């Protein structure tokens, strides 16, 4: 009888230990799940700026939208200017969680499109003389499509890599390159997630520098079509 009691006592102790172990394990798992849920919510709430690193305060803004024949333009200080810039800044931002999946959190890629003065098919300007560009080339127009924004600056501007360093020339990294005009696309498709920027730089001749970011731009289209 005593042996039976001892065995039962050992079994009870074992079961008690296993129950305690399960409680501790479940508590740890629950704590980890709560921490993970908090991190996910935090990453979903915190936002990251997707805009390429360049001066986002142009002197002039021009907007072309497919539903209108004319180009809409306004200057810094106009009511529409600030209205548009607020929408633009809001559009070109996303949650950190989304940016992790799209890869934007790791920066953006800069691409030289043309071959400088030797490439007649990928010029930025329609004409270029004495360091000044005029009009939009056919090559650039075909890339932009029917919905785009033009930022115009009065002073020379630099392009920055996603790590904050200044972009140099294509064939000579120490060569300073500047731009005064940049165009970027926006989409009439609510599901589109790509915005392309085209900078007109002088790198041994006028050429195009392209930056692509993953962002939804439909809100810009929605705004522009009502102007």
Number of C-alpha atoms within 10 A of each C-alpha: 5 7 8 9 10 11 11 12 12 12 12 12 12 12 12 12 12 12 12 12 12 12 12 12 12 12 12 12 12 12 12 12 12 12 12 12 12 12 13 13 12 14 17 15 13 11 16 17 17 22 22 21 17 14 13 13 14 19 15 18 21 16 24 23 25 16 12 15 8 10 13 14 14 16 15 14 10 10 10 15 19 15 11 17 17 11 14 17 13 16 18 19 17 20 17 20 19 16 22 12 9 14 12 21 17 11 14 19 13 17 13 16 16 21 19 20 15 13 13 14 14 19 26 31 22 14 13 15 8 5 8 11 19 11 10 15 16 15 17 19 15 9 12 19 14 16 20 24 22 20 19 18 18 11 11 11 15 19 22 16 17 20 10 11 11 16 18 18 16 16 10 9 11 11 12 14 20 18 22 19 21 20 22 20 23 26 23 17 11 12 11 14 15 14 19 17 22 24 24 23 28 23 23 15 15 28 26 26 22 19 19 19 20 20 23 20 24 18 16 25 22 14 14 20 15 9 10
